Amino acid sequence: MASKDRSGFQTATNPNTSNDSDDDADWIDRPEEGESVQGIILEKTENCGKFDSTLLKLRRTDSDEGERALMWSNNAIDDILNANDLGVGDEIIVEGVGSYQWEDTDGEMRDATSYEVLYR
């Protein structure tokens, strides 16, 4: 049985459930086919959120130059970033280069985007 005495304890902050930030970063979606996002990686935080995904914080260097953005990565993007040892300080372009369908565990067909990552 759990103890009811909570005196002397503080509530710990859970970094995986808060979308609030002191930062002025805006949330953006991963690009769709034919779209791209370009920016310098400011932070790369793995195993975040409901699906243990990687969260990328970018300083945009494209049309929204200078703005900070938060974008969820996915396994395909993570694989490319990790295979090329890309992280904080690297400038990347994440481009949606195609689309495909896949079947989820419930037998439902889902749409997805293929990505290419360029860097310098």
N, CA, C and O of each residue as an XYZ file, in Angstrom:
480
protein
N       0.844     -1.181      0.000
C       0.000      0.000      0.000
C       0.888      1.244      0.000
O       1.899      1.294      0.701
N       0.503      2.240     -0.787
C       1.288      3.468     -0.911
C       1.184      4.306      0.349
O       0.133      4.382      0.984
N       2.289      4.928      0.691
C       2.337      5.794      1.860
C       1.567      7.078      1.590
O       1.638      7.619      0.487
N       0.839      7.568      2.572
C       0.063      8.794      2.429
C       0.847     10.016      2.906
O       0.438     11.146      2.640
N       1.967      9.812      3.608
C       2.750     10.920      4.136
C       3.622     11.504      3.036
O       4.583     10.874      2.595
N       3.283     12.709      2.594
C       4.014     13.369      1.518
C       4.831     14.556      2.029
O       5.373     15.317      1.228
N       4.923     14.720      3.315
C       5.663     15.858      3.859
C       7.134     15.765      3.476
O       7.732     14.691      3.524
N       7.706     16.896      3.098
C       9.101     16.944      2.702
C       9.350     16.599      1.243
O      10.487     16.682      0.780
N       8.313     16.215      0.510
C       8.474     15.870     -0.904
C       8.045     17.034     -1.789
O       7.178     17.825     -1.415
N       8.658     17.131     -2.959
C       8.260     18.095     -3.972
C       7.796     17.314     -5.199
O       8.258     16.199     -5.440
N       6.904     17.887     -5.956
C       6.454     17.244     -7.186
C       7.513     17.427     -8.258
O       7.918     18.553     -8.549
N       7.957     16.342     -8.839
C       8.963     16.382     -9.891
C       8.318     16.763    -11.212
O       7.192     16.360    -11.503
N       9.032     17.536    -12.004
C       8.565     17.923    -13.326
C       8.786     16.778    -14.290
O       9.867     16.191    -14.327
N       7.769     16.457    -15.070
C       7.886     15.418    -16.083
C       8.149     16.088    -17.425
O       7.246     16.720    -17.973
N       9.367     15.969    -17.975
C       9.685     16.660    -19.225
C       8.965     16.096    -20.439
O       8.940     16.737    -21.489
N       8.380     14.916    -20.320
C       7.738     14.278    -21.470
C       6.271     14.615    -21.622
O       5.644     14.176    -22.586
N       5.704     15.378    -20.705
C       4.283     15.677    -20.820
C       3.990     17.153    -20.951
O       2.836     17.530    -21.154
N       4.991     17.996    -20.843
C       4.752     19.426    -20.885
C       5.078     19.993    -22.259
O       6.163     19.756    -22.790
N       4.150     20.734    -22.830
C       4.412     21.462    -24.061
C       4.675     22.924    -23.763
O       4.892     23.718    -24.678
N       4.657     23.288    -22.480
C       4.916     24.657    -22.085
C       6.413     24.886    -22.067
O       7.195     23.981    -21.778
N       6.793     26.105    -22.379
C       8.207     26.414    -22.413
C       8.398     27.889    -22.166
O       7.554     28.703    -22.539
N       9.522     28.242    -21.530
C       9.873     29.648    -21.372
C      10.367     30.195    -22.703
O      10.522     31.404    -22.870
N      10.606     29.315    -23.625
C      11.180     29.610    -24.922
C      10.101     30.162    -25.848
O       8.907     29.982    -25.606
N      10.531     30.832    -26.904
C       9.582     31.349    -27.885
C       9.438     30.419    -29.085
O       8.987     30.847    -30.147
N       9.813     29.163    -28.928
C       9.738     28.186    -30.020
C       8.292     27.815    -30.316
O       7.479     27.640    -29.409
N       7.989     27.699    -31.615
C       6.670     27.282    -32.067
C       6.731     25.827    -32.506
O       7.758     25.370    -33.010
N       5.639     25.102    -32.318
C       5.552     23.725    -32.778
C       5.253     23.733    -34.264
O       4.380     24.465    -34.730
N       5.994     22.904    -35.013
C       5.728     22.758    -36.442
C       5.562     21.277    -36.765
O       6.064     20.411    -36.048
N       4.853     21.003    -37.850
C       4.676     19.628    -38.313
C       5.873     19.218    -39.162
O       6.538     20.057    -39.769
N       6.135     17.919    -39.192
C       7.109     17.413    -40.155
C       6.602     17.755    -41.545
O       5.393     17.795    -41.771
N       7.511     18.003    -42.478
C       7.065     18.381    -43.818
C       6.338     17.243    -44.535
O       6.664     16.069    -44.363
N       5.365     17.616    -45.328
C       4.662     16.681    -46.203
C       5.475     16.527    -47.482
O       6.477     17.216    -47.674
N       5.046     15.628    -48.346
C       5.709     15.442    -49.635
C       5.778     16.778    -50.378
O       4.772     17.477    -50.506
N       6.978     17.128    -50.870
C       7.178     18.369    -51.599
C       7.480     19.571    -50.724
O       7.724     20.660    -51.244
N       7.470     19.404    -49.410
C       7.763     20.488    -48.474
C       9.092     20.206    -47.783
O       9.602     19.086    -47.819
N       9.648     21.247    -47.149
C      10.884     21.051    -46.405
C      10.939     21.999    -45.215
O      10.244     23.014    -45.168
N      11.784     21.638    -44.258
C      12.084     22.468    -43.095
C      13.597     22.537    -43.006
O      14.278     21.515    -43.096
N      14.126     23.752    -42.829
C      15.574     23.930    -42.753
C      15.922     24.672    -41.476
O      15.285     25.667    -41.130
N      16.947     24.178    -40.772
C      17.371     24.865    -39.569
C      18.591     24.236    -38.932
O      19.015     23.140    -39.297
N      19.143     24.955    -37.974
C      20.275     24.478    -37.194
C      19.717     23.777    -35.959
O      18.855     24.316    -35.266
N      20.212     22.581    -35.691
C      19.743     21.823    -34.533
C      20.275     22.483    -33.260
O      21.485     22.556    -33.049
N      19.366     22.960    -32.420
C      19.729     23.556    -31.131
C      19.697     22.515    -30.023
O      20.524     22.535    -29.111
N      18.739     21.612    -30.110
C      18.603     20.522    -29.139
C      18.043     19.302    -29.847
O      17.242     19.415    -30.775
N      18.473     18.147    -29.400
C      17.962     16.870    -29.915
C      17.715     16.002    -28.692
O      18.655     15.483    -28.090
N      16.446     15.845    -28.328
C      16.085     15.128    -27.112
C      15.348     13.849    -27.487
O      14.263     13.892    -28.067
N      15.944     12.721    -27.153
C      15.367     11.425    -27.509
C      14.404     10.938    -26.433
O      14.436     11.399    -25.293
N      13.547      9.996    -26.821
C      12.616      9.312    -25.924
C      11.678     10.269    -25.197
O      11.547     10.211    -23.974
N      11.036     11.137    -25.946
C      10.102     12.110    -25.375
C       8.669     11.772    -25.753
O       8.404     11.095    -26.746
N       7.779     12.252    -24.950
C       6.369     12.187    -25.265
C       5.769     10.805    -25.207
O       6.405      9.839    -24.787
N       4.543     10.739    -25.636
C       3.712      9.541    -25.582
C       4.320      8.359    -26.341
O       4.141      7.207    -25.947
N       5.043      8.649    -27.434
C       5.563      7.572    -28.277
C       7.084      7.435    -28.193
O       7.694      6.809    -29.060
N       7.704      8.013    -27.157
C       9.166      7.958    -26.985
C       9.896      8.405    -28.246
O      10.841      7.754    -28.693
N       9.457      9.502    -28.805
C      10.031     10.040    -30.040
C      11.146     11.034    -29.739
O      11.317     11.481    -28.604
N      11.898     11.367    -30.781
C      12.933     12.392    -30.676
C      12.302     13.751    -30.957
O      11.539     13.914    -31.909
N      12.634     14.717    -30.115
C      12.158     16.081    -30.286
C      13.335     16.926    -30.748
O      14.374     16.967    -30.090
N      13.170     17.599    -31.882
C      14.204     18.474    -32.418
C      13.810     19.926    -32.191
O      12.688     20.333    -32.490
N      14.742     20.693    -31.661
C      14.554     22.135    -31.551
C      15.496     22.755    -32.576
O      16.705     22.526    -32.543
N      14.927     23.546    -33.490
C      15.673     24.111    -34.602
C      15.633     25.636    -34.573
O      14.637     26.227    -34.156
N      16.711     26.266    -35.014
C      16.677     27.689    -35.348
C      16.530     27.729    -36.850
O      17.452     27.360    -37.577
N      15.380     28.173    -37.322
C      15.047     28.118    -38.741
C      16.013     28.964    -39.562
O      16.366     30.076    -39.168
N      16.434     28.435    -40.697
C      17.298     29.163    -41.624
C      16.663     29.215    -43.012
O      17.336     29.501    -44.002
N      15.367     28.938    -43.070
C      14.635     29.005    -44.334
C      13.748     30.244    -44.333
O      14.168     31.287    -43.831
N      12.559     30.166    -44.868
C      11.686     31.333    -44.990
C      11.292     31.945    -43.646
O      10.939     33.123    -43.590
N      11.346     31.173    -42.574
C      11.032     31.683    -41.236
C      12.331     31.946    -40.479
O      12.415     31.685    -39.279
N      13.334     32.455    -41.170
C      14.692     32.566    -40.657
C      14.743     33.185    -39.264
O      14.128     34.214    -38.986
N      15.503     32.513    -38.404
C      15.736     32.996    -37.050
C      14.735     32.503    -36.030
O      15.038     32.477    -34.837
N      13.551     32.111    -36.468
C      12.551     31.617    -35.524
C      12.989     30.265    -34.979
O      13.660     29.495    -35.666
N      12.612     29.988    -33.765
C      12.882     28.680    -33.175
C      11.650     27.818    -33.349
O      10.519     28.289    -33.231
N      11.888     26.545    -33.631
C      10.782     25.629    -33.882
C      11.049     24.300    -33.196
O      12.191     23.849    -33.106
N       9.983     23.682    -32.716
C      10.020     22.334    -32.146
C       9.325     21.411    -33.129
O       8.209     21.686    -33.572
N       9.993     20.310    -33.470
C       9.422     19.374    -34.441
C       9.693     17.950    -33.966
O      10.819     17.610    -33.604
N       8.651     17.124    -33.969
C       8.829     15.720    -33.673
C       9.545     15.058    -34.840
O       9.186     15.270    -35.998
N      10.538     14.272    -34.537
C      11.207     13.463    -35.544
C      10.421     12.159    -35.672
O       9.371     12.004    -35.049
N      10.917     11.235    -36.465
C      10.348      9.886    -36.517
C      11.507      8.914    -36.699
O      12.657      9.341    -36.807
N      11.226      7.621    -36.734
C      12.295      6.624    -36.839
C      13.142      6.807    -38.089
O      14.364      6.669    -38.028
N      12.520      7.114    -39.215
C      13.265      7.269    -40.468
C      14.237      8.449    -40.375
O      15.399      8.324    -40.762
N      13.775      9.580    -39.871
C      14.635     10.755    -39.722
C      15.718     10.478    -38.690
O      16.880     10.822    -38.904
N      15.345      9.854    -37.565
C      16.328      9.511    -36.529
C      17.437      8.631    -37.088
O      18.614      8.859    -36.807
N      17.066      7.626    -37.880
C      18.064      6.723    -38.463
C      19.067      7.492    -39.312
O      20.269      7.233    -39.241
N      18.583      8.437    -40.117
C      19.460      9.237    -40.974
C      20.362     10.130    -40.122
O      21.568     10.201    -40.358
N      19.778     10.812    -39.132
C      20.574     11.691    -38.271
C      21.659     10.903    -37.548
O      22.813     11.328    -37.500
N      21.287      9.754    -36.985
C      22.251      8.954    -36.223
C      23.333      8.346    -37.117
O      24.502      8.324    -36.730
N      22.971      7.858    -38.292
C      23.933      7.234    -39.200
C      24.972      8.234    -39.697
O      26.089      7.855    -40.049
N      24.598      9.521    -39.723
C      25.497     10.563    -40.192
C      26.055     11.409    -39.055
O      26.676     12.446    -39.288
N      25.827     10.955    -37.812
C      26.325     11.633    -36.609
C      25.944     13.117    -36.597
O      26.772     13.981    -36.309
N      24.669     13.396    -36.917
C      24.169     14.766    -36.947
C      23.489     15.098    -35.631
O      22.732     14.293    -35.090
N      23.763     16.281    -35.125
C      23.173     16.693    -33.855
C      23.320     18.190    -33.661
O      23.344     18.953    -34.626
N      23.416     18.594    -32.436
C      23.460     20.007    -32.072
C      24.554     20.726    -32.865
O      25.703     20.287    -32.914
N      24.167     21.831    -33.478
C      25.091     22.651    -34.247
C      25.064     22.395    -35.738
O      25.538     23.222    -36.517
N      24.513     21.257    -36.147
C      24.449     20.946    -37.573
C      23.222     21.604    -38.196
O      22.149     21.656    -37.594
N      23.410     22.108    -39.428
C      22.284     22.652    -40.171
C      21.743     21.565    -41.078
O      22.497     20.924    -41.810
N      20.436     21.357    -41.029
C      19.805     20.295    -41.803
C      18.621     20.836    -42.601
O      18.037     21.870    -42.279
N      18.299     20.099    -43.643
C      17.038     20.279    -44.359
C      16.336     18.928    -44.299
O      16.892     17.916    -44.726
N      15.123     18.909    -43.773
C      14.300     17.702    -43.777
C      13.251     17.918    -44.856
O      12.428     18.830    -44.779
N      13.303     17.053    -45.867
C      12.430     17.229    -47.026
C      11.546     16.006    -47.222
O      12.024     14.871    -47.204
N      10.265     16.245    -47.407
C       9.333     15.173    -47.740
C       9.490     14.835    -49.214
O       9.169     15.653    -50.076
N       9.983     13.631    -49.511
C      10.301     13.286    -50.900
C       9.351     12.267    -51.523
O       9.467     11.970    -52.712
N       8.443     11.744    -50.769
C       7.510     10.758    -51.307
C       6.469     10.400    -50.271
O       6.537     10.845    -49.125
N       5.521      9.605    -50.673
C       4.504      9.135    -49.730
C       4.264      7.654    -49.983
O       4.504      7.141    -51.076
N       3.790      6.991    -48.956
C       3.506      5.563    -49.057
C       2.446      5.205    -48.023
O       2.105      6.016    -47.161
N       1.938      4.005    -48.116
C       0.965      3.508    -47.136
C       1.552      2.307    -46.415
O       2.339      1.549    -46.982
N       1.161      2.145    -45.163
C       1.574      0.997    -44.375
C       0.396      0.532    -43.539
O      -0.529      1.295    -43.257
N       0.446     -0.724    -43.151
C      -0.646     -1.313    -42.383
C      -0.272     -1.329    -40.908
O       0.772     -1.863    -40.536
N      -1.132     -0.738    -40.057
C      -0.850     -0.725    -38.630
C      -1.272     -2.048    -37.983
O      -1.765     -2.942    -38.670
N      -1.085     -2.173    -36.698
C      -1.360     -3.428    -35.996
C      -2.847     -3.782    -35.979
O      -3.206     -4.933    -35.729
N      -3.715     -2.800    -36.244
C      -5.157     -3.056    -36.313
C      -5.612     -3.383    -37.729
O      -6.809     -3.537    -37.971
N      -4.670     -3.491    -38.672
C      -5.019     -3.802    -40.050
C      -5.470     -2.597    -40.853
O      -5.905     -2.744    -41.996
N      -5.375     -1.411    -40.278
C      -5.770     -0.184    -40.971
C      -4.605      0.325    -41.817
O      -3.450      0.274    -41.394
N      -4.917      0.810    -43.005
C      -3.898      1.402    -43.869
C      -3.676      2.850    -43.451
O      -4.628      3.606    -43.259
N      -2.417      3.224    -43.313
C      -2.032      4.574    -42.893
C      -1.153      5.220    -43.957
O      -0.358      4.546    -44.613
N      -1.303      6.525    -44.119
C      -0.459      7.283    -45.033
C       0.775      7.774    -44.288
O       0.699      8.126    -43.110
N       1.903      7.796    -44.974
C       3.146      8.274    -44.373
C       3.974      8.981    -45.438
O       3.722      8.848    -46.636
N       4.956      9.728    -44.981
C       5.853     10.469    -45.864
C       7.263      9.910    -45.754
O       7.729      9.586    -44.662
N       7.945      9.798    -46.900
C       9.363      9.444    -46.939
C      10.175     10.726    -46.845
O       9.785     11.759    -47.388
N      11.318     10.651    -46.144
C      12.118     11.862    -45.937
C      13.539     11.696    -46.441
O      14.104     10.602    -46.438
N      14.092     12.806    -46.870
C      15.497     12.920    -47.191
C      16.038     14.014    -46.274
O      15.372     15.023    -46.043
N      17.250     13.809    -45.752
C      17.879     14.802    -44.894
C      19.180     15.253    -45.562
O      20.040     14.438    -45.894
N      19.301     16.538    -45.745
C      20.533     17.131    -46.260
C      21.178     17.877    -45.096
O      20.480     18.311    -44.179
N      22.486     18.028    -45.121
C      23.161     18.709    -44.009
C      24.410     19.432    -44.466
O      24.970     19.153    -45.526
N      24.833     20.379    -43.623
C      26.130     21.040    -43.788
C      26.640     21.489    -42.440
O      27.722     22.070    -42.352
